[in-house]
Amino acid sequence: MENERIKQIWQKLNLRYKAHPWHGISPGENAPEIVRCYVEIVPGDEMKYEIDKESGYLMVDRPNKFSNTMPCMYGFVPRTYSAEAMANFCMEKTGLENLEGDGDPLDICILTDRKIPRGDLLADVKIIGGFRMVDKGEADDKLIGVLTGDHTYGDCNDVTDCPPKLIKRIKHYFMTYKEDPDADAGQKSKVMITHTYGREEAIEVTKCSFRDYQKHYGNLDAELINAFAEATKVEA
């Protein structure tokens, strides 16, 4: 009964106030197979946009460096987080040690054949794979998904169903988007992608990110219940 009451309160709050894209939006009833994602960047953007974690507004993070532009829609899965479970799963799969989560929601690359003019929108996405990426000692996986109902990629159920050159192009972006062409060899980007994985492993990654989110941010409903209980005592 208490959980149902909390759910009703959240629904009313979302009608009155704009939900925070990371915390206030549900990843969907069909998660983790199909997730409702928040899109930050679309192909052609000359700026790297990123959600401001405190306010929930989309902000300019920085201009894109040099010739790099994101080749697909890009955003994150709401109510996910990269911490202990994500880092442990990455270490298990790679054999690397002393990794940490990057402290961000789980990123996702979204494939579609249609031009989307801007970010700051929601999209339902079928997860089909991902990149196991490690950036400066932090687990920073990038899921790969297809926009549900897409005419070109909608029938893809695994990353192996996609054109290999498309997946390679996206991978190349992440391997090079931080590099300075004039940097010495020892100053090159510390980003590495250990491998590209399929749908089954991507689902497990998503579950890890849900567990990390629940551990670090999932106690808000309990806090609200306690607050209501305290308020009731005061009124009595």
ChimeraX commands (.cxc) that place a marker at each C-alpha (Angstrom):
marker #1 position 0.00,0.00,0.00 radius 0.5
marker #1 position 2.82,2.38,0.88 radius 0.5
marker #1 position 4.63,1.63,-2.40 radius 0.5
marker #1 position 1.44,2.26,-4.36 radius 0.5
marker #1 position 0.97,5.57,-2.55 radius 0.5
marker #1 position 4.56,6.60,-3.38 radius 0.5
marker #1 position 3.97,5.65,-7.03 radius 0.5
marker #1 position 0.88,7.86,-7.17 radius 0.5
marker #1 position 2.79,10.79,-5.67 radius 0.5
marker #1 position 5.58,10.44,-8.25 radius 0.5
marker #1 position 3.00,10.39,-11.05 radius 0.5
marker #1 position 1.42,13.60,-9.78 radius 0.5
marker #1 position 4.81,15.28,-9.37 radius 0.5
marker #1 position 5.73,14.36,-12.95 radius 0.5
marker #1 position 2.54,16.02,-14.16 radius 0.5
marker #1 position 3.43,19.25,-12.41 radius 0.5
marker #1 position 7.22,19.33,-12.73 radius 0.5
marker #1 position 9.61,18.23,-15.47 radius 0.5
marker #1 position 11.18,14.93,-14.49 radius 0.5
marker #1 position 14.96,14.69,-14.15 radius 0.5
marker #1 position 16.09,12.64,-17.20 radius 0.5
marker #1 position 18.42,10.48,-15.12 radius 0.5
marker #1 position 16.38,9.90,-11.97 radius 0.5
marker #1 position 12.79,10.82,-12.77 radius 0.5
marker #1 position 12.20,8.77,-15.94 radius 0.5
marker #1 position 11.56,5.05,-15.89 radius 0.5
marker #1 position 13.67,2.83,-18.19 radius 0.5
marker #1 position 10.41,1.12,-19.10 radius 0.5
marker #1 position 8.39,-1.96,-18.27 radius 0.5
marker #1 position 10.31,-4.09,-20.80 radius 0.5
marker #1 position 13.77,-3.24,-19.47 radius 0.5
marker #1 position 16.45,-4.48,-19.78 radius 0.5
marker #1 position 15.61,-5.90,-23.23 radius 0.5
marker #1 position 13.95,-2.69,-24.42 radius 0.5
marker #1 position 14.80,0.53,-22.60 radius 0.5
marker #1 position 13.48,4.07,-22.76 radius 0.5
marker #1 position 16.59,6.21,-23.28 radius 0.5
marker #1 position 17.37,9.89,-23.01 radius 0.5
marker #1 position 19.12,11.21,-26.14 radius 0.5
marker #1 position 21.83,13.84,-25.60 radius 0.5
marker #1 position 23.56,13.92,-29.01 radius 0.5
marker #1 position 22.51,13.31,-32.60 radius 0.5
marker #1 position 24.68,12.92,-35.73 radius 0.5
marker #1 position 25.91,16.27,-37.01 radius 0.5
marker #1 position 26.09,17.95,-33.62 radius 0.5
marker #1 position 29.22,20.10,-33.47 radius 0.5
marker #1 position 29.04,20.29,-29.69 radius 0.5
marker #1 position 29.23,17.53,-27.13 radius 0.5
marker #1 position 26.06,17.89,-25.08 radius 0.5
marker #1 position 25.71,16.22,-21.69 radius 0.5
marker #1 position 23.07,16.18,-19.01 radius 0.5
marker #1 position 23.79,18.42,-16.05 radius 0.5
marker #1 position 23.46,15.91,-13.23 radius 0.5
marker #1 position 22.29,18.43,-10.65 radius 0.5
marker #1 position 19.58,20.25,-12.62 radius 0.5
marker #1 position 18.68,17.66,-15.26 radius 0.5
marker #1 position 19.03,20.19,-18.08 radius 0.5
marker #1 position 21.02,19.46,-21.23 radius 0.5
marker #1 position 24.19,21.54,-21.28 radius 0.5
marker #1 position 27.16,22.19,-23.55 radius 0.5
marker #1 position 30.02,20.03,-22.33 radius 0.5
marker #1 position 32.55,21.11,-24.96 radius 0.5
marker #1 position 32.92,21.65,-28.71 radius 0.5
marker #1 position 33.77,18.48,-30.61 radius 0.5
marker #1 position 37.51,18.12,-31.05 radius 0.5
marker #1 position 39.01,18.27,-34.52 radius 0.5
marker #1 position 37.09,16.22,-37.12 radius 0.5
marker #1 position 35.27,13.84,-34.76 radius 0.5
marker #1 position 31.49,13.76,-34.85 radius 0.5
marker #1 position 29.18,11.19,-33.28 radius 0.5
marker #1 position 27.96,8.82,-36.05 radius 0.5
marker #1 position 24.71,7.86,-34.29 radius 0.5
marker #1 position 22.27,9.03,-31.65 radius 0.5
marker #1 position 23.84,8.86,-28.22 radius 0.5
marker #1 position 22.51,9.15,-24.71 radius 0.5
marker #1 position 21.95,7.08,-21.58 radius 0.5
marker #1 position 19.58,4.68,-19.88 radius 0.5
marker #1 position 17.73,6.36,-16.98 radius 0.5
marker #1 position 18.14,5.00,-13.45 radius 0.5
marker #1 position 21.42,3.27,-14.24 radius 0.5
marker #1 position 24.83,3.89,-12.67 radius 0.5
marker #1 position 28.38,2.65,-13.11 radius 0.5
marker #1 position 29.97,1.70,-9.80 radius 0.5
marker #1 position 30.95,-1.56,-8.07 radius 0.5
marker #1 position 28.84,-4.07,-10.02 radius 0.5
marker #1 position 29.84,-2.55,-13.36 radius 0.5
marker #1 position 33.52,-2.47,-12.44 radius 0.5
marker #1 position 33.48,-6.06,-11.13 radius 0.5
marker #1 position 31.78,-7.36,-14.26 radius 0.5
marker #1 position 34.29,-5.53,-16.44 radius 0.5
marker #1 position 37.22,-6.99,-14.48 radius 0.5
marker #1 position 35.68,-10.46,-14.70 radius 0.5
marker #1 position 35.38,-10.22,-18.47 radius 0.5
marker #1 position 38.73,-8.55,-19.20 radius 0.5
marker #1 position 41.09,-9.82,-16.51 radius 0.5
marker #1 position 42.01,-6.22,-15.69 radius 0.5
marker #1 position 42.44,-5.18,-12.07 radius 0.5
marker #1 position 41.71,-2.18,-9.85 radius 0.5
marker #1 position 38.97,-0.77,-12.05 radius 0.5
marker #1 position 36.20,1.51,-10.83 radius 0.5
marker #1 position 32.89,2.54,-12.32 radius 0.5
marker #1 position 32.93,5.93,-14.02 radius 0.5
marker #1 position 30.14,7.32,-11.81 radius 0.5
marker #1 position 27.80,8.07,-14.72 radius 0.5
marker #1 position 24.59,6.53,-16.06 radius 0.5
marker #1 position 25.02,3.77,-18.65 radius 0.5
marker #1 position 25.69,5.21,-22.12 radius 0.5
marker #1 position 23.98,3.90,-25.23 radius 0.5
marker #1 position 24.51,4.31,-28.98 radius 0.5
marker #1 position 21.21,4.24,-30.89 radius 0.5
marker #1 position 20.97,3.12,-34.52 radius 0.5
marker #1 position 18.26,4.43,-36.83 radius 0.5
marker #1 position 17.93,5.20,-40.54 radius 0.5
marker #1 position 15.94,8.39,-39.87 radius 0.5
marker #1 position 17.37,11.84,-39.29 radius 0.5
marker #1 position 16.67,13.13,-35.80 radius 0.5
marker #1 position 17.23,16.92,-35.76 radius 0.5
marker #1 position 18.08,17.40,-32.09 radius 0.5
marker #1 position 18.65,15.73,-28.76 radius 0.5
marker #1 position 16.87,16.28,-25.43 radius 0.5
marker #1 position 14.24,13.66,-26.23 radius 0.5
marker #1 position 13.23,10.13,-25.24 radius 0.5
marker #1 position 13.49,7.04,-27.45 radius 0.5
marker #1 position 12.54,3.40,-26.95 radius 0.5
marker #1 position 15.52,1.25,-27.87 radius 0.5
marker #1 position 16.12,-2.49,-28.25 radius 0.5
marker #1 position 19.49,-3.49,-26.81 radius 0.5
marker #1 position 21.59,-5.60,-29.19 radius 0.5
marker #1 position 25.19,-5.35,-27.91 radius 0.5
marker #1 position 27.86,-3.03,-26.65 radius 0.5
marker #1 position 31.50,-2.01,-26.35 radius 0.5
marker #1 position 33.48,-2.90,-23.24 radius 0.5
marker #1 position 35.31,0.39,-22.86 radius 0.5
marker #1 position 37.84,1.32,-20.18 radius 0.5
marker #1 position 38.78,4.98,-19.84 radius 0.5
marker #1 position 41.61,5.90,-17.47 radius 0.5
marker #1 position 40.99,2.90,-15.23 radius 0.5
marker #1 position 37.20,3.28,-15.19 radius 0.5
marker #1 position 34.54,0.96,-16.62 radius 0.5
marker #1 position 32.69,3.02,-19.23 radius 0.5
marker #1 position 30.63,0.56,-21.28 radius 0.5
marker #1 position 28.73,1.79,-24.31 radius 0.5
marker #1 position 25.58,-0.15,-25.12 radius 0.5
marker #1 position 24.45,-0.50,-28.74 radius 0.5
marker #1 position 20.74,-0.49,-29.50 radius 0.5
marker #1 position 18.30,0.03,-32.34 radius 0.5
marker #1 position 15.37,2.41,-32.34 radius 0.5
marker #1 position 12.24,0.29,-32.01 radius 0.5
marker #1 position 10.36,0.04,-35.28 radius 0.5
marker #1 position 13.26,1.38,-37.35 radius 0.5
marker #1 position 12.90,0.33,-41.00 radius 0.5
marker #1 position 16.59,-0.39,-41.55 radius 0.5
marker #1 position 17.86,-1.67,-38.19 radius 0.5
marker #1 position 14.64,-2.65,-36.41 radius 0.5
marker #1 position 15.02,-6.34,-37.27 radius 0.5
marker #1 position 18.54,-6.52,-35.80 radius 0.5
marker #1 position 18.51,-8.60,-32.61 radius 0.5
marker #1 position 22.24,-8.78,-32.04 radius 0.5
marker #1 position 25.19,-6.60,-32.93 radius 0.5
marker #1 position 26.31,-9.30,-35.37 radius 0.5
marker #1 position 23.19,-8.51,-37.44 radius 0.5
marker #1 position 24.46,-4.97,-38.10 radius 0.5
marker #1 position 26.78,-3.90,-40.92 radius 0.5
marker #1 position 30.32,-4.49,-39.55 radius 0.5
marker #1 position 31.62,-1.21,-40.99 radius 0.5
marker #1 position 28.94,0.75,-39.10 radius 0.5
marker #1 position 29.93,-0.82,-35.79 radius 0.5
marker #1 position 33.60,-0.22,-36.64 radius 0.5
marker #1 position 32.87,3.44,-37.37 radius 0.5
marker #1 position 31.22,3.94,-33.98 radius 0.5
marker #1 position 34.09,2.12,-32.28 radius 0.5
marker #1 position 36.62,4.34,-34.07 radius 0.5
marker #1 position 34.85,7.43,-32.73 radius 0.5
marker #1 position 35.29,6.34,-29.11 radius 0.5
marker #1 position 38.89,5.30,-29.70 radius 0.5
marker #1 position 39.86,8.70,-31.15 radius 0.5
marker #1 position 37.46,11.42,-29.95 radius 0.5
marker #1 position 39.77,12.55,-27.14 radius 0.5
marker #1 position 43.03,12.37,-29.09 radius 0.5
marker #1 position 45.17,15.38,-29.94 radius 0.5
marker #1 position 46.88,14.70,-33.29 radius 0.5
marker #1 position 49.95,16.62,-32.09 radius 0.5
marker #1 position 50.32,14.69,-28.84 radius 0.5
marker #1 position 53.38,12.53,-28.28 radius 0.5
marker #1 position 52.89,8.77,-28.25 radius 0.5
marker #1 position 53.04,8.72,-24.45 radius 0.5
marker #1 position 50.28,11.30,-24.25 radius 0.5
marker #1 position 47.79,9.47,-26.40 radius 0.5
marker #1 position 44.29,8.76,-25.09 radius 0.5
marker #1 position 44.03,6.16,-22.34 radius 0.5
marker #1 position 40.76,4.85,-23.82 radius 0.5
marker #1 position 40.61,1.20,-24.84 radius 0.5
marker #1 position 37.83,-1.05,-26.06 radius 0.5
marker #1 position 38.65,-4.61,-25.10 radius 0.5
marker #1 position 35.93,-6.16,-27.24 radius 0.5
marker #1 position 32.51,-5.79,-28.79 radius 0.5
marker #1 position 29.89,-7.99,-27.17 radius 0.5
marker #1 position 26.46,-9.22,-28.19 radius 0.5
marker #1 position 22.95,-8.89,-26.85 radius 0.5
marker #1 position 23.17,-11.44,-24.03 radius 0.5
marker #1 position 26.19,-9.80,-22.44 radius 0.5
marker #1 position 24.72,-6.33,-23.01 radius 0.5
marker #1 position 21.65,-7.37,-21.02 radius 0.5
marker #1 position 23.91,-8.45,-18.15 radius 0.5
marker #1 position 25.76,-5.12,-18.27 radius 0.5
marker #1 position 22.44,-3.29,-18.07 radius 0.5
marker #1 position 21.38,-5.38,-15.07 radius 0.5
marker #1 position 24.68,-4.51,-13.34 radius 0.5
marker #1 position 24.01,-0.82,-13.92 radius 0.5
marker #1 position 20.51,-1.20,-12.42 radius 0.5
marker #1 position 22.03,-2.83,-9.33 radius 0.5
marker #1 position 24.56,-0.03,-8.95 radius 0.5
marker #1 position 21.82,2.57,-9.27 radius 0.5
marker #1 position 19.64,0.82,-6.70 radius 0.5
marker #1 position 22.55,0.67,-4.26 radius 0.5
marker #1 position 23.54,4.32,-4.59 radius 0.5
marker #1 position 20.26,6.08,-5.41 radius 0.5
marker #1 position 17.46,3.59,-4.85 radius 0.5
marker #1 position 16.53,4.51,-1.28 radius 0.5
marker #1 position 14.54,7.63,-2.16 radius 0.5
marker #1 position 11.16,5.91,-1.85 radius 0.5
marker #1 position 12.11,4.64,1.62 radius 0.5
marker #1 position 13.13,8.14,2.64 radius 0.5
marker #1 position 9.79,9.51,1.44 radius 0.5
marker #1 position 7.91,6.82,3.38 radius 0.5
marker #1 position 9.85,7.70,6.52 radius 0.5
marker #1 position 9.21,11.40,5.95 radius 0.5
marker #1 position 5.47,10.81,5.63 radius 0.5
marker #1 position 5.52,8.68,8.77 radius 0.5
marker #1 position 7.30,11.43,10.70 radius 0.5
marker #1 position 4.91,14.07,9.37 radius 0.5
marker #1 position 1.92,11.96,10.42 radius 0.5
marker #1 position 3.33,11.67,13.95 radius 0.5
marker #1 position 3.79,15.43,14.16 radius 0.5
marker #1 position 0.24,16.10,12.97 radius 0.5
marker #1 position -1.15,13.58,15.45 radius 0.5
marker link #1:1,2 radius 0.2
marker link #1:2,3 radius 0.2
marker link #1:3,4 radius 0.2
marker link #1:4,5 radius 0.2
marker link #1:5,6 radius 0.2
marker link #1:6,7 radius 0.2
marker link #1:7,8 radius 0.2
marker link #1:8,9 radius 0.2
marker link #1:9,10 radius 0.2
marker link #1:10,11 radius 0.2
marker link #1:11,12 radius 0.2
marker link #1:12,13 radius 0.2
marker link #1:13,14 radius 0.2
marker link #1:14,15 radius 0.2
marker link #1:15,16 radius 0.2
marker link #1:16,17 radius 0.2
marker link #1:17,18 radius 0.2
marker link #1:18,19 radius 0.2
marker link #1:19,20 radius 0.2
marker link #1:20,21 radius 0.2
marker link #1:21,22 radius 0.2
marker link #1:22,23 radius 0.2
marker link #1:23,24 radius 0.2
marker link #1:24,25 radius 0.2
marker link #1:25,26 radius 0.2
marker link #1:26,27 radius 0.2
marker link #1:27,28 radius 0.2
marker link #1:28,29 radius 0.2
marker link #1:29,30 radius 0.2
marker link #1:30,31 radius 0.2
marker link #1:31,32 radius 0.2
marker link #1:32,33 radius 0.2
marker link #1:33,34 radius 0.2
marker link #1:34,35 radius 0.2
marker link #1:35,36 radius 0.2
marker link #1:36,37 radius 0.2
marker link #1:37,38 radius 0.2
marker link #1:38,39 radius 0.2
marker link #1:39,40 radius 0.2
marker link #1:40,41 radius 0.2
marker link #1:41,42 radius 0.2
marker link #1:42,43 radius 0.2
marker link #1:43,44 radius 0.2
marker link #1:44,45 radius 0.2
marker link #1:45,46 radius 0.2
marker link #1:46,47 radius 0.2
marker link #1:47,48 radius 0.2
marker link #1:48,49 radius 0.2
marker link #1:49,50 radius 0.2
marker link #1:50,51 radius 0.2
marker link #1:51,52 radius 0.2
marker link #1:52,53 radius 0.2
marker link #1:53,54 radius 0.2
marker link #1:54,55 radius 0.2
marker link #1:55,56 radius 0.2
marker link #1:56,57 radius 0.2
marker link #1:57,58 radius 0.2
marker link #1:58,59 radius 0.2
marker link #1:59,60 radius 0.2
marker link #1:60,61 radius 0.2
marker link #1:61,62 radius 0.2
marker link #1:62,63 radius 0.2
marker link #1:63,64 radius 0.2
marker link #1:64,65 radius 0.2
marker link #1:65,66 radius 0.2
marker link #1:66,67 radius 0.2
marker link #1:67,68 radius 0.2
marker link #1:68,69 radius 0.2
marker link #1:69,70 radius 0.2
marker link #1:70,71 radius 0.2
marker link #1:71,72 radius 0.2
marker link #1:72,73 radius 0.2
marker link #1:73,74 radius 0.2
marker link #1:74,75 radius 0.2
marker link #1:75,76 radius 0.2
marker link #1:76,77 radius 0.2
marker link #1:77,78 radius 0.2
marker link #1:78,79 radius 0.2
marker link #1:79,80 radius 0.2
marker link #1:80,81 radius 0.2
marker link #1:81,82 radius 0.2
marker link #1:82,83 radius 0.2
marker link #1:83,84 radius 0.2
marker link #1:84,85 radius 0.2
marker link #1:85,86 radius 0.2
marker link #1:86,87 radius 0.2
marker link #1:87,88 radius 0.2
marker link #1:88,89 radius 0.2
marker link #1:89,90 radius 0.2
marker link #1:90,91 radius 0.2
marker link #1:91,92 radius 0.2
marker link #1:92,93 radius 0.2
marker link #1:93,94 radius 0.2
marker link #1:94,95 radius 0.2
marker link #1:95,96 radius 0.2
marker link #1:96,97 radius 0.2
marker link #1:97,98 radius 0.2
marker link #1:98,99 radius 0.2
marker link #1:99,100 radius 0.2
marker link #1:100,101 radius 0.2
marker link #1:101,102 radius 0.2
marker link #1:102,103 radius 0.2
marker link #1:103,104 radius 0.2
marker link #1:104,105 radius 0.2
marker link #1:105,106 radius 0.2
marker link #1:106,107 radius 0.2
marker link #1:107,108 radius 0.2
marker link #1:108,109 radius 0.2
marker link #1:109,110 radius 0.2
marker link #1:110,111 radius 0.2
marker link #1:111,112 radius 0.2
marker link #1:112,113 radius 0.2
marker link #1:113,114 radius 0.2
marker link #1:114,115 radius 0.2
marker link #1:115,116 radius 0.2
marker link #1:116,117 radius 0.2
marker link #1:117,118 radius 0.2
marker link #1:118,119 radius 0.2
marker link #1:119,120 radius 0.2
marker link #1:120,121 radius 0.2
marker link #1:121,122 radius 0.2
marker link #1:122,123 radius 0.2
marker link #1:123,124 radius 0.2
marker link #1:124,125 radius 0.2
marker link #1:125,126 radius 0.2
marker link #1:126,127 radius 0.2
marker link #1:127,128 radius 0.2
marker link #1:128,129 radius 0.2
marker link #1:129,130 radius 0.2
marker link #1:130,131 radius 0.2
marker link #1:131,132 radius 0.2
marker link #1:132,133 radius 0.2
marker link #1:133,134 radius 0.2
marker link #1:134,135 radius 0.2
marker link #1:135,136 radius 0.2
marker link #1:136,137 radius 0.2
marker link #1:137,138 radius 0.2
marker link #1:138,139 radius 0.2
marker link #1:139,140 radius 0.2
marker link #1:140,141 radius 0.2
marker link #1:141,142 radius 0.2
marker link #1:142,143 radius 0.2
marker link #1:143,144 radius 0.2
marker link #1:144,145 radius 0.2
marker link #1:145,146 radius 0.2
marker link #1:146,147 radius 0.2
marker link #1:147,148 radius 0.2
marker link #1:148,149 radius 0.2
marker link #1:149,150 radius 0.2
marker link #1:150,151 radius 0.2
marker link #1:151,152 radius 0.2
marker link #1:152,153 radius 0.2
marker link #1:153,154 radius 0.2
marker link #1:154,155 radius 0.2
marker link #1:155,156 radius 0.2
marker link #1:156,157 radius 0.2
marker link #1:157,158 radius 0.2
marker link #1:158,159 radius 0.2
marker link #1:159,160 radius 0.2
marker link #1:160,161 radius 0.2
marker link #1:161,162 radius 0.2
marker link #1:162,163 radius 0.2
marker link #1:163,164 radius 0.2
marker link #1:164,165 radius 0.2
marker link #1:165,166 radius 0.2
marker link #1:166,167 radius 0.2
marker link #1:167,168 radius 0.2
marker link #1:168,169 radius 0.2
marker link #1:169,170 radius 0.2
marker link #1:170,171 radius 0.2
marker link #1:171,172 radius 0.2
marker link #1:172,173 radius 0.2
marker link #1:173,174 radius 0.2
marker link #1:174,175 radius 0.2
marker link #1:175,176 radius 0.2
marker link #1:176,177 radius 0.2
marker link #1:177,178 radius 0.2
marker link #1:178,179 radius 0.2
marker link #1:179,180 radius 0.2
marker link #1:180,181 radius 0.2
marker link #1:181,182 radius 0.2
marker link #1:182,183 radius 0.2
marker link #1:183,184 radius 0.2
marker link #1:184,185 radius 0.2
marker link #1:185,186 radius 0.2
marker link #1:186,187 radius 0.2
marker link #1:187,188 radius 0.2
marker link #1:188,189 radius 0.2
marker link #1:189,190 radius 0.2
marker link #1:190,191 radius 0.2
marker link #1:191,192 radius 0.2
marker link #1:192,193 radius 0.2
marker link #1:193,194 radius 0.2
marker link #1:194,195 radius 0.2
marker link #1:195,196 radius 0.2
marker link #1:196,197 radius 0.2
marker link #1:197,198 radius 0.2
marker link #1:198,199 radius 0.2
marker link #1:199,200 radius 0.2
marker link #1:200,201 radius 0.2
marker link #1:201,202 radius 0.2
marker link #1:202,203 radius 0.2
marker link #1:203,204 radius 0.2
marker link #1:204,205 radius 0.2
marker link #1:205,206 radius 0.2
marker link #1:206,207 radius 0.2
marker link #1:207,208 radius 0.2
marker link #1:208,209 radius 0.2
marker link #1:209,210 radius 0.2
marker link #1:210,211 radius 0.2
marker link #1:211,212 radius 0.2
marker link #1:212,213 radius 0.2
marker link #1:213,214 radius 0.2
marker link #1:214,215 radius 0.2
marker link #1:215,216 radius 0.2
marker link #1:216,217 radius 0.2
marker link #1:217,218 radius 0.2
marker link #1:218,219 radius 0.2
marker link #1:219,220 radius 0.2
marker link #1:220,221 radius 0.2
marker link #1:221,222 radius 0.2
marker link #1:222,223 radius 0.2
marker link #1:223,224 radius 0.2
marker link #1:224,225 radius 0.2
marker link #1:225,226 radius 0.2
marker link #1:226,227 radius 0.2
marker link #1:227,228 radius 0.2
marker link #1:228,229 radius 0.2
marker link #1:229,230 radius 0.2
marker link #1:230,231 radius 0.2
marker link #1:231,232 radius 0.2
marker link #1:232,233 radius 0.2
marker link #1:233,234 radius 0.2
marker link #1:234,235 radius 0.2
marker link #1:235,236 radius 0.2
view
